[in-house]
Amino acid sequence: MRSIARFRVQGGASFRQVASAFLSQPGLPFAQVLSAERIERIFAKHDNLFGLSTIYSTVVVLWAFLGQVLRDDKQASCQSAVAGVVTYQELGGRTAPTADTGDYCRARAKLSEEALHDLTVEVAEELEQQADPDWLWKGRHAKLVDGFTFTMPDTLDNQREYPQQTSQKEGIGFPIARACAILSLATACTMNLAVGPYAGKETGETALLRNLLDSLQSRDVVVADRFYCSFMMIALFLGRGVDVCARLHQRRHADFRRGKRLGKYDHLVEWKRPVKPSWMDEATYALIPENMVLREIRFNVFEPGYRVQALTVVTTLTDPEAFTTEDIAQLYGFRWNSELDIRSIKQSLHLDHVRCKSPEMVRKEVWTTLLGYNLVRTTAAAAALLHGRQPRQISFTGTCQHLLSSWMVLSTAILDPKAALRLCQTLLKRISQVVVANRPGRIEPRVLKRRRHRYPLMRKPRLQLQKQLGKPN
């Protein structure tokens, strides 16, 4: 690996000098989190500092890419990203790039996927370590686990690595990928993510989750749905000192007449180790205990407008005095936050369908999107801390809108330090006031009133349809 000292530009300016000229702007979003030191350290670790003698350096490309994934519609295009760089350079009296997007796209392709991953994870872990004790669950760091899918442009490279669903005809569907995420209950940040093909051997959510186990710390509490409730998965968590709270898998039956009774619909039960699964090696299987004592709890969920639903939850938190039935029910109730977080990532940041046309750039877009998501969550957490709220009380979309509205204005304004501080304080105050609406009992049908277009669905490959259109009558 080349040393940081070798990254020099003409005239003797170092990366930190070049980056500081860009990041030291008082109103530039996330300037304190994405410091020159942090970007230099992480990208130099992956030998990925480039363009120090050109306009499109690592820091400028990263900033422009973040602006793309945080915006939508026309503002998310490469042309818009270049226009933002042009405006910034001209207002600062510096050389501006041409309007051609080629240089920017080639520079964007140089960004290291591993560096983007490390930067995203470090931002999330730093905020988790600094989380206010009031944000934790009974003094413990709870982590939410859930999976989702996303599609991408229909190119040959994307199809090879992330094939479309087999039920779709060739040339009609979109390449699709599966992802599994670990999210923080306290801060709502994405702690880590694994991506793989939608179908095939070892591509399920549990297989992806096994690649993320190093992201969990001892005394963490994992909250997951029934899909992750298996003997082997719980044993892997316990082997790392991590507790689990998950809904009982539908193939398991809870018999509260058996085991050690702790209360009504609350007992300890012994699970026995199954045969070795094909994905596990003999050495790991030998470390799995032959049996585990787990706690099963059944409670009712009352929701206005819906029938009462009975849920059975399995947990490794077996002490009924330290963790009451109400505590466990409350903890599992927080699982729904993972659905809301993923909705913000997929809908607000448009990760449901990424824009890049190669698998490498698809993954870079995913990690840049998650970096932007974590930076917005960090800003919301700062506003929450200053104004006595919980981070999850503050709207993600509202925070993003406030940041985007001031992105270019503040980053290009010539402000004295006191004025910049006042503007930042005002921005955080406004963000703290964008509270997630409390709308109990709201019921909305999942239908559309406005019909977008009356065009029929594509049922044949594009080339075949184009040939049909070209035929003479």
N, C-alpha and C positions, 0 to 999 in steps of 0.2 A: 504493500500500500504506500502510495506517495505521502510524504509528510505534508502537513498543512502549510509549512513554510515555503513549499515549492509553488503554491498557488499565488502567483504574483502577476500583476499586469504592468504594462509599460508605465514608467514613471515611478515605480516602486510602491504603488498602492496595493494593500492587501485586500483579501475578501472582506474583512471586517470594515475596512474603510469604504469599500464600494457598497456593501449592504447597509452600513449605517447611514449613508447619504440617502438611502431609500427608506429604511425602516424608522429612522429617527423623526419622521414627520409626526407631529403630536397627535393628529387625529386618525392616523392610518389604523384601520381596524386590526385588532389582535397584535399590535406592535410589541406590547409587553410580553405576550406569550410566544410569539414567533420572533424572538430576538435574533440579532445577527450571530450571537455566540451559539445559540441552539441550532440554527440552520447550518452554520459552519461546522459545528462538531458532528452532527449526524450525517450530513452529506459528505463530509471529508472521510468519515468512517467507511463509507461505501464508495470512496474514490469518485465522487460525483459532483464536484465543484467545477463549473464550466462557465465560459462566456464572460470572464471578468473584464476583458478588453472590448467587449461588445455591449450592445444595448440589452440583448436577451441573456442576461446572466441567470444563475440558478434562482436567486431571490426574486427577480422580476418575473420570471416565468412561473414560479410557484404562486406568486401573488395574483398574476393574471389568470392562472388556472383555477385558483380558489374563487375568483370573481365569476368565472364561468359556471361552476357547479352550484354556487349559491344563488345565481339568477335563473330566470326562465325565459322562454320564448326567444325573441330576437337578441336579448341581452346575453344569452348563453352561447352565442356563436363565437367562432374563432375571430371573425371579423370584428365583433364587438370587443373582444379581449385586446386585439391589436389597437383598436380605436382608443381604449382606455390607456394603454401604454403611450400612445402618441400624445394624448392630451396631457398626461402626467409629465412627459419629457418636455413638451413645449412650454407648459406653465412654469417649469423649473428652469427654463433657459438652456436646456440641454438638447443634444442632437436627437431627433425623433426618427423612428423607423419609417419605412415606407408602408403604404396601406396593404401591401401584399401579405397574405397570411402564411406564406410558405416558410419564411424564416422562423416565425413563432412556432408553427407546428413541428418543424424539425427540432427546435430547441426543447419543446415540450416532450417530445419523444425521448430526449436524453435523460429526463428525470428518472431516478432510480426507484423502482417499485419497493425495494427493501427500505430505502431511506424514507419514503413516504409512509410506509408501515410503521417504522420505528418512531417517526415524528408524531404520528397519530396516537400511537400507544403511549408515548411519553407524556403528551399533553393530558391524556385521560388519567394516567397513573398519578401524575403530579397533583391534579385537582382532587383525586380520591384521597390522597394522603393528607391534603389540607382541608378536607371536608369538616364542617362544623359538627361537633358531637350530636347536636340536635337533629342532624340529617340522617344519622345512622339508626338501625333497628336494634334496640336494646344493646347499644354499644358495639354491634357487629356490622361488618360490611356485607350487605346483601347484594348478590349478583343475579341478574335475570338472564335466562338462557332461552333463545327462541331462534327459529329458522324462517327463511323466506326465499323467494325466487326473484330473478330479474331477467329481462330479455335484452337483446342487443341487435345491432344491424345485421342483416342477412348477408354476410360475406363468406367466402369459402374458408378463410382462416378461422373465423368464429364458429362456423359449422363443424369444422374438424375438431376443435377443442371443446366446444359446448354445443353438442348436437341438439337439434330441435326435438320435440316430443315425437315418439314413433307413431302416434295416432294421426299425425299431420302428414300430408303429402309433401314430397320433396319440392322445394321452391316456393312453398306457400307459408310455412310457419317461420318462426324466428328462433335463432339459437337461444338457449335458455340455460341459466346457471343456478345452482343452489348455494345458499349461504347460511352459515350458522353464526350467531353473534352472541357475545357476552356483554351485557349492559349493566351499568351501575344503578342501583335503586336510589342511592343518595344523590348523585349528580346527573343522572340520565346520560352520561357519556358512554360511547362504545369502547369497551376495554380491549376487545380484539375481535377478529372476524376470520372465518375460514371459508374459502370459495372452491367449488368443484362443479363438475358436470351434474346435470339434473338427474341422470339415470346411469346405471352401471354399477360394477362392483365397488364397494366401499365409498359410495357417494351419498349415503343417507345423512341425515342431520346428526345422528349419534356418532357416525364415523368422523364427520367434520369436527364435532365437539371434542373428540379424543385428541385432535391436533392442537386444541386450545387449552389443555389442562395446565400447562405451565403458566398461564395467565392468572391462575387462581392462587391466592395466598392462604396460608393456614389461618383458621378461624373464620374464613369467609363462609357465607351461607348461600347456597345455590337454590334458586326458586325456579321451577320448571313445570311444564305441563306433563301430561301422562305419557307422552311419547318417549321421554327420557327416564321413565321410572322402570328401571331394570336392575337386577341384582348386580350385574357386572359394572354398570355405570355408577351405581351408588358405592360399590366397593372401591372403584378407582378414585372417587371423590374422598372417601374416608381415608384412603391410603395417603392422601395429601393433607389430611387434617381439615378437610372441608366438610361442613354439614350440608344436608339436603332437605328440601321441602318440596315435594312434588305430588301431583294428583295420582292416585292409584291407577295403574294401567288397566284398560278394559278387560284384559284377559285374566287378570287376577281377581279373586273373590275374597272379600273381607268377611270373616266370621267372628263377630265380637263375642261369641260364646266361648271362644278359645283364648289361650294366652293369659297374661297377667292383666287383670282389670285395673285401670287407673281412674275410671269414672264412666259415666254414661257415654257409650260409643267412643270410648278412649281406652286402648289397651296396648300392651307390648306383645309382639308376635315374632316368632323365629322364622327367618327365611333361610333355606338351604341352598348351597352353591349348585348351580346347574352344570352340565357338561361343558367342556371347553369349546367356546365358539371358534369358528374357522379363522377369524381375524386376530386371535390372541395367541401369542407364542407360549411355549411350555414354561419358560422361566417366569413370565408374568402370571400365568395361571397358578403356579405354585405359591405365589405370594397372596393370592386371593383367599380370604378366610372361608372355611367350610360352611360356616353359618353366620348370620348377623341377626341381632335383636333390634327390631325397628318398631316404631310407634305408628299406629294407625288411628286416625281420628275421623269421625263422620260428623258433619255439621250441615245445617240448612242455610241456604242463601235466599234471603227475602229481597225481591226487587219489585217495586211498584209496576203493575201492568203485566207481570209475568207470574207463572206458577212457581211455587216453591221448589227449589232444586237442591237435592241432597248431594254433597260432595264428600268423597273419602280421600284423605290426604295421608301420605306416608312421609315420615320425617325421621332423621337421626337425632333430633333434639328430644331425648327420651325423659328428661327430668320434668315431671309435671309441676313442680313447685317453681322452678326457674322459668318454665315455658308453659303457660296455661293453654287450655283449649282455645280461648279467645285470642291469645297471642299467635298461635299457629294459624288460626283462621284469618287473622289480620294479615299475617305474613304472606299466606298464599293469595290473599286478595290483591296484594301488590303485583302479582304476576301479570295482571292485565296491562300494567305500565309498559311492558315489553312490546305489546301490540301497538300501543300509542307511539312509542319511540320509533318502531319500524315504519309505522305509517308516516311519521314526520320525515324519515329518511327517504322513503320511496315516493311520497307524494309532494312534500314541500321542496325536497331537493332532487326530485325526479330520478331516483335510482331505480324505479320500476323498469325503465328502458334507457340504457346508457347510449351514448352517441358515438363512441369510438368504434373503429372498424377492424381492429386487430386484437387478439386476446391479450397481448402485452399492454396495449393502451386501455383496454377495458378494465384490467385490474388496476392500472394507475388512476383511471377515472374513479373507480370505486374507492380507493384509498384517499384520493384528494377530496372526494365527497365526504367521507367519514372524518377527515381532518377538519373540513369546514364545519361539519356538524358538531364536532367536539369543541371547536373554537366558539361557536355560537352558544353552546351549553356552558362553556367557561364564562362567557360574558354574562349570561343569565345568572349563573351562580354568584358572580361578583355583585350583581345588582341585588340578588336575594340576601346576601350577607350584609350589605350596607343598609338595607331597609327592612331587616327583620322578617324575611320570608323564607320559605323552602324553595329550592331550585325548581322543583316540579310544580310549584304554584304559578310559575311564570311561563307564559305562552312561548313556545319555540318559534312559531311563525311570526308572532309579534316582535320578538327579539331580532329575528332575521330581517324583518321589514325595517326596523329602526336602524340597524347597522347599514343596510344597503342604501337607505335614504341619505345617509351621511358619508358614505364611502368616499366618493370622489370629492365632495365639497370639503370635508375635513382634511383629506390626505393632500390636497393641493393648496389649502389656505395658508396664508402666512400669518401665524399666530404667535403671540408672546406666550411664555409658559403659563402665566396666570390665566389668560383667556382660554388656552387649550385645556387647562385643568377644569375650568368652569364648564366648558362644553362637554367634557367627558363625564363630569358629575351630573350634569343635566340629562345626558343621554342615559346613564345608568338609572337615574330616578324615573325617567319615562318608561324604561324597560321594566322596572319593578312594578309599575302600575298596570302593565298588560297582563292581568291575572287570567288564568284559565277559567272560563265560565263554569259555574256550578249549576248544572241544569238537570236536577234529579227528575227521573220519571219521563224524560223526553223520549218520544217514540216517533221515528220517521221511517216511512216506507223506502225501500231501496229500489227506487224507480226514477226515471228521468222524465221531466216534463218537456224539455226542449230537445227536439230531434236535430242532431248535428247535420247530417247529410243523408240523402236517400241512395247513395251509391251502394251497389251490392258488395258483398264480401268477396275477397279474392279467393277463387277456388281452383285456379290453374296457375302454373308458374308464369312469371312476368314475360319471359321470352316467347312462350307459347301464345300469350294474349297479344303481344306486340305483332306477331306474325299474322294472327287473325285480323287485326286492325289494318294491316297492310295489304290484305287480299282485295282485288278489284271485285266490284259487284257483278 
